[in-house]
Amino acid sequence: MEKFYFEQLKQDSRTGARVGILHTPHGDIMTPTYMPVGTQATVKGVLPRDLKEAKSQIILSNTYHLYMRPGDEIVKKAGGLHKFMNWDRPILTDSGGFQVFSLAKLNKIKDDGVYFNSHIDGSKHFISPEIAMDIENNLGADIIMAFDQCSEYGINHADSKKAMERTLKWLDRCYHHHKNENQALFPIVQGNVYKDLRLTSLKETLPYAKYGIGIGGLSVGEPKEIMYDVLDEMLPHYPTNMPRYLMGVGSPDCLVEGVMRGIDMFDCVLATRIARNGTALTSNGKIVVRNGAYKEDFTPLDGECDCYCCKKYTKAYLRHMINAGEMMGGMLISLHNITYLNNLMEKIRDAIMGDYFTEFRQEFYKKTGDTYPKF
């Protein structure tokens, strides 16, 4: 039996939502799933022990940042990311492409790869598709992403097409250079917001998609309804025998809408980033605990949540921690936010298996009110 394979367990009869299992060498992943982001080989403010308690099945780390420091060779000497960061469940690493291209003033993109200056010390570097594969091989994640060019929202069709075509050429190079059978390579579909480019990219990408497929270049500034429209266009054309991963998307409403459009995997820094600023994701929508309204609120963040934060602390205490600049505030809310998203995905899986996902979606928006506008 292969080390990586996907089983679809249930397809919703009214939408594209589905439940499946992705089998990997470091454990099975029930999908749809949310992946907390551990950019620097750590999910900020959350211990691996607590990530497990929060029901995290898989986490993501960032190739670019780990290449810059401590260096992929050091991670390799440590025994790979799993040992280095003490995480024995599945790990996914992105290719570093998005980070390199987001440093627009520091890079020069050519067909052979990307020349760029470090955001840390200005030193010069070069990453090609082959080098990206070598770095990800050294890091040792279970799932690795192909090196791609992410085009920013707002550029014209011609430039989007050029980036999409370069991504396809780089994919071919990644595919033929990648030799590690212990790592599953996911190609990435690009094409910006142009439906014809997306469909072309998907069609040309499929021959390289053996274990899963990534959808990149969305949630990069475009209105949510445009992202959903692009996903609607792509839905009928996905293969059914592998997971579809929508990259960089992780707000609760986007998780619900993405699942409805056939997405199986998500990741985003949102949960921990907003937590450090005092914003919590709850069953009744977002709340900003630093606000004065919670000064004497001695109730938990979320009465429906069973995380350590909600069982032991109140909004008043969390507000005090955040406003006093104490690390504890961000740590506790980060733990809660990750727990909330993992619980949300578990409830979504239950709804799909029970044939009530459409009703679940309606109830979700009813409870969260105007926090997440429905499209």
C-alpha positions as CSV (number, residue, x, y, z in Angstrom):
1,M,0.0,0.0,0.0
2,E,1.2,3.5,-0.8
3,K,2.5,5.7,2.0
4,F,0.2,8.5,0.8
5,Y,-3.4,7.9,-0.4
6,F,-6.8,9.6,0.0
7,E,-10.2,8.0,0.7
8,Q,-13.4,9.9,0.1
9,L,-15.9,8.8,2.7
10,K,-18.9,10.9,2.0
11,Q,-20.0,13.4,-0.7
12,D,-22.7,15.9,0.2
13,S,-25.7,15.5,-2.1
14,R,-26.4,19.2,-2.4
15,T,-23.0,20.9,-2.5
16,G,-19.4,20.1,-3.2
17,A,-18.7,19.4,0.5
18,R,-17.1,16.0,1.3
19,V,-15.4,14.1,4.0
20,G,-12.3,12.0,3.5
21,I,-9.1,10.6,5.0
22,L,-5.6,11.5,3.9
23,H,-3.2,8.8,4.9
24,T,0.4,9.8,5.6
25,P,3.5,8.2,7.2
26,H,3.0,10.4,10.3
27,G,-0.7,9.7,10.7
28,D,-4.1,10.0,9.1
29,I,-5.8,13.3,8.5
30,M,-9.5,13.6,8.5
31,T,-10.7,16.1,5.9
32,P,-11.9,18.8,5.6
33,T,-9.2,20.1,8.0
34,Y,-7.6,23.4,9.1
35,M,-3.8,23.6,9.5
36,P,-2.3,26.0,12.1
37,V,0.7,27.8,10.7
38,G,4.1,27.3,12.3
39,T,6.1,29.6,10.1
40,Q,9.4,29.4,12.0
41,A,8.9,25.7,13.1
42,T,6.6,26.9,15.9
43,V,2.9,27.9,16.0
44,K,3.4,31.2,17.8
45,G,2.6,31.0,21.5
46,V,1.2,27.5,21.4
47,L,3.1,24.4,22.7
48,P,3.0,21.2,20.5
49,R,1.4,19.5,23.5
50,D,-1.4,22.0,23.5
51,L,-1.8,21.8,19.7
52,K,-2.6,18.2,20.1
53,E,-5.1,19.0,22.9
54,A,-6.7,21.4,20.5
55,K,-7.2,18.5,18.0
56,S,-4.7,19.8,15.4
57,Q,-4.0,17.0,12.9
58,I,-1.3,18.6,10.8
59,I,0.6,21.9,10.9
60,L,2.3,24.0,8.2
61,S,5.8,25.4,8.3
62,N,7.4,27.9,5.9
63,T,10.3,26.9,3.6
64,Y,11.5,30.5,2.9
65,H,11.8,31.5,6.6
66,L,13.4,28.2,7.6
67,Y,15.9,28.4,4.7
68,M,16.8,31.9,5.9
69,R,17.2,30.8,9.5
70,P,18.3,28.5,11.0
71,G,18.9,27.0,7.5
72,D,17.6,23.8,6.0
73,E,20.9,22.0,6.5
74,I,20.7,22.6,10.2
75,V,17.1,21.2,10.3
76,K,18.3,18.2,8.4
77,K,21.2,17.6,10.8
78,A,18.6,17.8,13.7
79,G,16.7,14.9,12.0
80,G,14.2,16.9,10.1
81,L,11.3,19.2,11.1
82,H,9.5,16.5,13.1
83,K,12.3,16.0,15.5
84,F,13.5,19.6,15.4
85,M,10.2,21.0,16.6
86,N,9.0,18.0,18.5
87,W,5.9,17.3,16.4
88,D,5.2,13.7,15.5
89,R,2.1,14.3,13.4
90,P,2.0,15.3,9.7
91,I,3.7,18.5,8.5
92,L,3.2,20.4,5.3
93,T,5.8,22.9,4.0
94,D,5.0,25.5,1.4
95,S,7.6,26.1,-1.3
96,G,8.6,29.6,-0.2
97,G,7.3,31.0,-3.4
98,F,4.6,33.3,-1.9
99,Q,7.1,34.8,0.6
100,V,9.7,35.4,-2.1
101,F,7.3,37.1,-4.4
102,S,5.7,39.2,-1.6
103,L,9.1,40.8,-1.2
104,A,8.5,42.6,-4.5
105,K,11.2,45.3,-3.9
106,L,13.8,42.6,-3.0
107,N,13.4,40.1,-5.8
108,K,13.9,39.6,-9.5
109,I,11.9,36.8,-11.1
110,K,13.4,35.0,-14.1
111,D,12.6,31.8,-15.9
112,D,15.5,30.0,-14.2
113,G,14.2,31.0,-10.7
114,V,14.1,34.0,-8.3
115,Y,17.0,36.2,-7.3
116,F,16.3,38.0,-4.0
117,N,17.7,39.8,-1.0
118,S,17.2,38.5,2.5
119,H,14.6,40.5,4.5
120,I,16.9,39.9,7.5
121,D,20.3,41.1,6.5
122,G,20.0,42.0,2.8
123,S,22.3,39.1,1.7
124,K,21.8,37.8,-1.9
125,H,20.1,34.5,-2.6
126,F,18.7,32.4,-5.5
127,I,16.0,29.8,-5.4
128,S,15.1,27.7,-8.4
129,P,12.4,24.9,-8.6
130,E,15.2,22.4,-8.0
131,I,16.7,24.3,-5.1
132,A,13.2,24.6,-3.5
133,M,12.8,20.8,-3.7
134,D,16.2,20.3,-2.1
135,I,15.3,22.7,0.7
136,E,12.0,21.0,1.3
137,N,13.6,17.6,1.2
138,N,16.1,18.7,3.9
139,L,13.2,20.0,6.0
140,G,11.5,16.6,5.7
141,A,7.8,17.5,5.8
142,D,5.3,14.8,4.8
143,I,3.6,17.1,2.2
144,I,5.6,19.6,0.1
145,M,4.5,22.2,-2.3
146,A,5.8,22.9,-5.8
147,F,7.6,26.2,-6.4
148,D,5.2,28.6,-8.0
149,Q,4.7,32.3,-9.0
150,C,1.9,33.9,-7.2
151,S,0.6,37.0,-9.1
152,E,-1.0,39.8,-7.0
153,Y,-4.6,40.8,-7.3
154,G,-5.3,43.5,-9.8
155,I,-2.8,42.7,-12.5
156,N,-4.0,42.2,-16.0
157,H,-4.8,39.0,-17.9
158,A,-1.5,38.9,-19.9
159,D,0.7,39.2,-16.8
160,S,-1.4,36.7,-14.9
161,K,-1.1,34.3,-17.8
162,K,2.7,34.7,-17.9
163,A,2.9,33.9,-14.2
164,M,0.6,30.9,-14.6
165,E,2.7,29.5,-17.5
166,R,5.9,30.0,-15.6
167,T,4.4,28.1,-12.6
168,L,3.6,25.2,-15.0
169,K,7.1,25.2,-16.3
170,W,8.5,25.2,-12.8
171,L,6.1,22.5,-11.8
172,D,7.6,20.2,-14.5
173,R,11.1,20.9,-13.1
174,C,9.9,20.3,-9.5
175,Y,8.2,17.1,-10.5
176,H,11.2,15.6,-12.2
177,H,13.7,16.7,-9.6
178,H,11.7,15.4,-6.6
179,K,12.8,11.9,-5.7
180,N,11.9,11.4,-2.0
181,E,9.1,8.8,-1.7
182,N,8.5,9.8,1.9
183,Q,7.2,13.2,0.7
184,A,4.1,13.9,-1.2
185,L,4.4,16.7,-3.8
186,F,1.4,18.9,-4.3
187,P,1.3,21.0,-7.5
188,I,-0.3,24.5,-7.3
189,V,-3.0,25.9,-9.6
190,Q,-2.5,29.6,-10.4
191,G,-4.3,32.0,-12.8
192,N,-5.3,34.9,-10.5
193,V,-9.0,35.7,-10.8
194,Y,-9.3,34.9,-14.5
195,K,-11.5,31.8,-14.9
196,D,-10.0,30.7,-18.2
197,L,-6.5,30.8,-16.8
198,R,-7.6,28.9,-13.7
199,L,-9.2,26.1,-15.8
200,T,-6.1,25.9,-18.1
201,S,-3.8,25.8,-15.1
202,L,-5.9,23.1,-13.5
203,K,-6.0,21.0,-16.7
204,E,-2.2,21.3,-17.2
205,T,-1.5,20.6,-13.6
206,L,-3.4,17.4,-13.2
207,P,-0.8,15.1,-14.8
208,Y,1.6,16.1,-12.0
209,A,-1.0,15.7,-9.2
210,K,-0.5,12.3,-7.7
211,Y,-1.3,12.9,-4.0
212,G,-3.1,16.2,-3.8
213,I,-3.5,19.6,-5.4
214,G,-3.0,23.2,-4.1
215,I,-5.0,26.2,-5.2
216,G,-2.8,29.3,-4.7
217,G,-3.1,33.0,-5.5
218,L,-6.5,33.5,-3.8
219,S,-7.3,35.4,-0.7
220,V,-4.5,37.9,-1.6
221,G,-6.7,41.0,-1.7
222,E,-9.6,40.2,-3.9
223,P,-13.2,40.4,-2.5
224,K,-14.4,37.1,-1.0
225,E,-17.2,36.8,-3.5
226,I,-14.7,36.8,-6.4
227,M,-12.7,34.0,-4.7
228,Y,-15.9,32.0,-4.2
229,D,-16.8,32.6,-7.9
230,V,-13.4,31.3,-9.0
231,L,-13.8,28.2,-6.7
232,D,-17.3,27.6,-8.1
233,E,-15.8,27.5,-11.6
234,M,-13.1,25.0,-10.7
235,L,-15.3,22.6,-8.6
236,P,-16.5,20.4,-11.4
237,H,-13.0,19.9,-12.8
238,Y,-11.2,18.6,-9.7
239,P,-10.1,15.0,-9.4
240,T,-12.0,13.1,-6.7
241,N,-9.2,10.8,-5.6
242,M,-7.0,13.4,-3.9
243,P,-7.4,16.4,-1.5
244,R,-7.7,20.0,-2.7
245,Y,-5.9,22.5,-0.6
246,L,-6.9,26.2,-0.6
247,M,-3.7,28.0,0.5
248,G,-3.7,30.8,2.9
249,V,-7.4,30.8,3.8
250,G,-8.6,30.3,7.3
251,S,-11.4,32.7,8.6
252,P,-14.4,30.7,9.8
253,D,-16.7,31.9,7.1
254,C,-14.1,31.1,4.4
255,L,-13.7,27.6,5.8
256,V,-17.5,27.0,5.6
257,E,-17.7,28.5,2.1
258,G,-14.6,26.7,0.9
259,V,-15.8,23.3,2.1
260,M,-19.1,23.9,0.3
261,R,-17.0,24.4,-2.9
262,G,-15.1,21.1,-2.5
263,I,-12.0,22.2,-0.6
264,D,-10.5,19.7,1.8
265,M,-7.5,21.5,3.4
266,F,-6.9,25.1,4.6
267,D,-4.2,27.0,6.4
268,C,-3.9,30.6,7.7
269,V,-2.0,32.7,10.2
270,L,-5.2,34.5,11.1
271,A,-6.0,32.5,14.2
272,T,-2.8,33.3,16.1
273,R,-2.2,36.8,14.5
274,I,-5.5,38.3,15.6
275,A,-5.2,36.5,19.0
276,R,-2.1,38.4,19.8
277,N,-4.1,41.6,19.3
278,G,-6.9,40.4,21.5
279,T,-9.4,39.1,18.9
280,A,-11.2,35.8,19.5
281,L,-13.1,33.6,17.1
282,T,-16.2,32.2,18.8
283,S,-19.4,30.3,18.1
284,N,-21.2,33.7,18.1
285,G,-18.7,35.5,15.8
286,K,-15.6,37.6,16.5
287,I,-15.1,39.5,19.7
288,V,-12.4,42.0,20.6
289,V,-11.6,41.4,24.2
290,R,-9.4,44.4,24.6
291,N,-12.5,46.6,24.4
292,G,-13.9,48.2,27.5
293,A,-17.1,46.3,27.3
294,Y,-15.3,43.2,28.7
295,K,-13.7,45.0,31.7
296,E,-16.1,43.3,34.2
297,D,-17.2,40.3,32.0
298,F,-16.4,37.3,34.1
299,T,-17.7,34.8,31.5
300,P,-15.6,32.6,29.2
301,L,-14.8,33.6,25.7
302,D,-17.1,30.9,24.3
303,G,-19.6,29.0,26.3
304,E,-19.5,26.2,23.7
305,C,-15.8,25.7,23.8
306,D,-14.0,23.2,26.0
307,C,-10.4,24.5,25.6
308,Y,-8.2,25.3,28.5
309,C,-8.7,29.1,28.0
310,C,-12.4,28.9,28.1
311,K,-12.5,26.4,31.0
312,K,-10.2,28.4,33.2
313,Y,-10.3,32.1,32.3
314,T,-12.7,35.0,31.7
315,K,-13.0,37.8,29.2
316,A,-12.1,40.3,31.9
317,Y,-8.8,38.4,32.7
318,L,-7.9,38.1,29.0
319,R,-8.7,41.8,28.4
320,H,-6.3,42.6,31.3
321,M,-3.6,40.4,29.9
322,I,-3.8,41.9,26.4
323,N,-4.0,45.5,27.6
324,A,-1.1,45.0,30.0
325,G,1.0,43.5,27.2
326,E,1.4,40.2,28.9
327,M,2.3,37.2,26.7
328,M,-0.3,35.1,28.5
329,G,-3.2,36.9,26.8
330,G,-2.1,36.1,23.2
331,M,-1.1,32.6,24.2
332,L,-4.5,31.8,25.7
333,I,-6.5,33.3,22.9
334,S,-4.3,31.6,20.3
335,L,-5.0,28.3,21.9
336,H,-8.7,29.1,21.9
337,N,-8.8,30.3,18.3
338,I,-7.1,27.1,17.0
339,T,-9.4,24.9,19.1
340,Y,-12.4,26.8,17.8
341,L,-11.4,26.3,14.2
342,N,-10.6,22.6,14.7
343,N,-13.9,22.1,16.4
344,L,-15.6,24.0,13.6
345,M,-14.0,21.6,11.1
346,E,-15.1,18.6,13.2
347,K,-18.7,19.9,13.2
348,I,-18.5,20.4,9.5
349,R,-17.4,16.8,9.0
350,D,-20.2,15.6,11.2
351,A,-22.7,17.7,9.3
352,I,-21.6,16.3,5.9
353,M,-21.7,12.7,7.2
354,G,-25.1,13.4,8.6
355,D,-26.5,15.0,5.5
356,Y,-27.2,18.3,7.1
357,F,-24.3,20.5,5.9
358,T,-26.6,23.0,4.2
359,E,-28.6,23.5,7.4
360,F,-25.3,23.7,9.4
361,R,-24.1,26.5,7.1
362,Q,-27.4,28.4,7.6
363,E,-27.2,28.0,11.4
364,F,-23.5,29.2,11.3
365,Y,-24.5,32.5,9.7
366,K,-27.5,32.8,12.0
367,K,-25.3,32.5,15.1
368,T,-22.4,34.7,13.9
369,G,-24.7,37.4,12.7
370,D,-23.0,40.3,10.8
371,T,-19.5,39.2,11.9
372,Y,-19.1,37.2,8.7
373,P,-21.3,38.5,5.8
374,K,-22.9,35.8,3.8
375,F,-22.4,35.8,0.1
